[in-house]
């Protein structure tokens, strides 16, 4: 049990960037899963069980509409949420939809109408991460890293803040088009949001971490 806790330690940002680069170099279905999880904070099963139609790119704020499916339920009611896409996760989402196959599933290797085999994906990805990073990191560590990144952004208030719709939250990520921010809630959860710069449009995405 202690080894499991230690192996789920957050990945430092340099390791995250390295894995994301390796994913883009390899550019296959397995690496799309990893890249998708790395910048969203999703649980692996949440990502593996997606439909292609859950991924929305033709809108002002690219996002995943995460909801339960017969082959993959969600852990809690609050797990159903919209997740803004940026960085490696946006890249992975584009590659998933560009992939020319007839499946309705984002990852047909692991998902069918009867089942979502996240355990098999986890074993394969953890093995690959071990080979690439040497250190004892596992894919669930990205979720803990994302939680820490959101918390770090919360501490930046006053240094770098943006206000949309009367909500002030610290940015976590930003590029020329998108900005993603976060704030802590009284119950200990963290809320994140996405916005297109200059548009005034925002999307609230509750991100609960356990």
C-alpha positions as CSV (number, residue, x, y, z in Angstrom):
1,X,0.0,0.0,0.0
2,X,2.8,2.4,0.8
3,X,4.5,1.7,-2.5
4,X,1.2,2.5,-4.3
5,X,0.9,5.8,-2.5
6,X,4.6,6.7,-3.3
7,X,4.1,5.7,-7.0
8,X,1.2,8.0,-7.3
9,X,3.4,11.0,-6.4
10,X,2.9,14.1,-8.6
11,X,5.1,14.5,-11.6
12,X,7.3,17.6,-11.6
13,X,6.7,20.0,-14.4
14,X,10.0,19.0,-16.2
15,X,8.8,15.4,-16.3
16,X,5.4,16.4,-17.5
17,X,6.9,18.4,-20.4
18,X,9.3,15.5,-21.2
19,X,6.4,13.0,-21.4
20,X,4.3,15.4,-23.5
21,X,7.2,15.8,-26.0
22,X,7.7,12.0,-26.2
23,X,4.0,11.6,-26.8
24,X,4.1,14.0,-29.7
25,X,7.1,12.2,-31.1
26,X,5.5,8.8,-30.9
27,X,2.1,10.1,-32.0
28,X,-0.1,7.0,-31.6
29,X,-3.3,6.1,-29.8
30,X,-1.6,5.1,-26.6
31,X,0.3,8.4,-26.4
32,X,-2.9,10.4,-27.2
33,X,-4.4,8.9,-24.0
34,X,-1.4,10.0,-21.9
35,X,-1.3,13.5,-23.4
36,X,-5.0,13.9,-23.0
37,X,-4.8,13.2,-19.3
38,X,-1.7,15.3,-18.7
39,X,-3.3,18.7,-19.1
40,X,-6.8,18.0,-18.0
41,X,-6.6,16.3,-14.6
42,X,-9.0,13.5,-15.8
43,X,-8.9,10.0,-14.3
44,X,-7.6,7.5,-16.9
45,X,-11.0,5.7,-17.1
46,X,-12.7,9.0,-17.8
47,X,-10.5,9.6,-20.8
48,X,-10.3,6.1,-22.1
49,X,-14.1,5.8,-22.1
50,X,-14.8,8.9,-24.2
51,X,-16.8,9.1,-27.4
52,X,-15.4,11.2,-30.2
53,X,-18.6,13.2,-29.9
54,X,-17.6,14.1,-26.3
55,X,-14.7,16.1,-27.7
56,X,-15.8,19.6,-28.9
57,X,-13.2,21.5,-30.9
58,X,-15.4,23.6,-33.2
59,X,-16.4,26.2,-30.6
60,X,-14.8,29.2,-28.9
61,X,-13.5,27.2,-26.1
62,X,-12.4,23.6,-27.1
63,X,-13.5,21.3,-24.4
64,X,-14.5,17.8,-23.4
65,X,-18.1,17.2,-22.3
66,X,-17.4,14.5,-19.7
67,X,-20.5,12.4,-18.9
68,X,-21.3,8.8,-18.0
69,X,-21.8,6.1,-20.6
70,X,-23.1,2.6,-20.3
71,X,-19.6,1.2,-20.7
72,X,-18.0,3.7,-18.3
73,X,-19.7,5.3,-15.3
74,X,-18.2,8.2,-13.4
75,X,-17.0,8.0,-9.9
76,X,-19.2,10.7,-8.4
77,X,-22.1,13.0,-9.6
78,X,-19.7,15.9,-9.5
79,X,-17.4,14.1,-11.9
80,X,-19.7,15.0,-14.8
81,X,-18.2,18.3,-16.0
82,X,-16.9,20.3,-18.9
83,X,-13.1,20.3,-19.2
84,X,-11.3,23.0,-21.2
85,X,-8.7,21.7,-23.6
86,X,-5.2,23.3,-23.9
87,X,-1.6,22.3,-24.5
88,X,-0.9,18.6,-24.9
89,X,-4.5,17.7,-24.2
90,X,-5.8,19.9,-27.1
91,X,-3.1,18.4,-29.4
92,X,-4.2,14.9,-28.4
93,X,-7.9,15.7,-28.9
94,X,-7.2,17.0,-32.4
95,X,-5.2,13.8,-33.3
96,X,-8.1,11.6,-32.0
97,X,-10.6,13.3,-34.2
98,X,-8.2,13.4,-37.2
99,X,-7.6,9.7,-36.9
100,X,-9.4,8.1,-39.9
101,X,-11.4,5.2,-38.5
102,X,-15.1,4.4,-38.3
103,X,-15.3,4.0,-34.6
104,X,-17.5,6.2,-32.4
105,X,-15.1,5.7,-29.5
106,X,-12.1,7.9,-28.9
107,X,-10.0,4.9,-28.0
108,X,-11.5,1.8,-29.6
109,X,-8.6,-0.4,-28.5
110,X,-9.9,-0.2,-25.0
111,X,-13.5,0.7,-25.3
112,X,-16.6,-1.0,-26.7
113,X,-20.3,-1.0,-26.2
114,X,-19.8,-3.6,-23.4
115,X,-16.7,-2.5,-21.6
116,X,-14.1,0.2,-20.9
117,X,-10.8,-1.6,-20.1
118,X,-8.9,1.2,-18.3
119,X,-6.9,-1.3,-16.3
120,X,-5.3,-2.6,-19.5
121,X,-4.5,0.9,-20.7
122,X,-3.1,1.8,-17.3
123,X,-0.7,-1.2,-17.3
124,X,0.6,-0.5,-20.7
125,X,1.1,3.2,-20.1
126,X,2.7,2.8,-16.7
127,X,5.2,0.3,-18.3
128,X,6.0,2.8,-21.0
129,X,6.4,5.7,-18.5
130,X,8.7,3.6,-16.4
131,X,10.9,2.9,-19.4
132,X,11.0,6.6,-20.4
133,X,11.4,8.2,-17.0
134,X,13.2,5.6,-15.0
135,X,11.6,7.1,-11.9
136,X,8.7,5.4,-10.2
137,X,5.9,7.5,-11.7
138,X,2.5,6.2,-12.8
139,X,-0.2,7.8,-15.0
140,X,-2.4,8.7,-11.9
141,X,0.4,11.0,-10.9
142,X,-0.7,13.4,-13.6
143,X,-4.0,13.9,-11.7
144,X,-2.1,14.8,-8.5
145,X,0.2,17.1,-10.5
146,X,-2.8,18.9,-12.0
147,X,-4.3,19.4,-8.6
148,X,-1.0,20.9,-7.4
149,X,-0.8,23.2,-10.5
150,X,-4.3,24.5,-9.7
151,X,-3.4,25.1,-6.1
152,X,-0.2,26.9,-7.1
153,X,-2.2,29.1,-9.4
154,X,-4.5,30.0,-6.6
155,X,-1.5,31.3,-4.6
156,X,-0.6,33.6,-7.5
157,X,-3.6,35.8,-6.9
158,X,-2.6,39.4,-6.8
159,X,0.4,38.7,-9.0
160,X,-1.4,37.5,-12.1
161,X,-5.1,37.5,-12.1
162,X,-7.8,37.9,-14.7
163,X,-11.5,38.8,-14.2
164,X,-14.3,37.3,-16.3
165,X,-18.0,37.4,-15.4
166,X,-17.1,38.9,-12.0
167,X,-15.1,35.9,-11.0
168,X,-11.4,36.4,-10.3
169,X,-9.2,33.4,-10.6
170,X,-5.5,33.0,-11.1
171,X,-4.4,31.7,-14.5
172,X,-2.8,28.3,-14.7
173,X,-1.9,28.2,-18.4
174,X,-1.9,30.8,-21.1
175,X,-1.0,31.2,-24.7
176,X,-1.9,33.6,-27.4
177,X,-5.5,32.4,-27.6
178,X,-6.5,30.6,-24.5
179,X,-6.2,31.1,-20.8
180,X,-7.1,28.5,-18.1
181,X,-7.5,29.5,-14.5
182,X,-8.4,28.1,-11.1
183,X,-9.7,28.9,-7.7
184,X,-10.1,27.0,-4.4
185,X,-13.5,26.4,-3.0
186,X,-14.5,26.3,0.7
187,X,-15.0,22.6,0.6
188,X,-11.4,22.0,-0.5
189,X,-12.2,21.3,-4.1
190,X,-10.8,23.3,-7.0
191,X,-12.7,24.9,-9.8
192,X,-11.1,25.6,-13.1
193,X,-12.3,27.6,-16.1
194,X,-11.3,28.3,-19.7
195,X,-11.7,31.4,-21.7
196,X,-10.8,32.8,-25.1
197,X,-8.8,36.0,-24.7
198,X,-10.8,39.1,-25.4
199,X,-14.1,37.3,-26.0
200,X,-15.5,37.6,-22.5
201,X,-16.8,34.0,-22.9
202,X,-16.0,31.6,-20.1
203,X,-16.7,28.0,-19.3
204,X,-16.9,26.8,-15.7
205,X,-15.4,23.3,-15.2
206,X,-15.5,21.8,-11.7
207,X,-12.4,19.8,-11.0
208,X,-12.7,17.8,-7.8
209,X,-9.6,15.9,-6.6
210,X,-9.5,13.0,-4.2
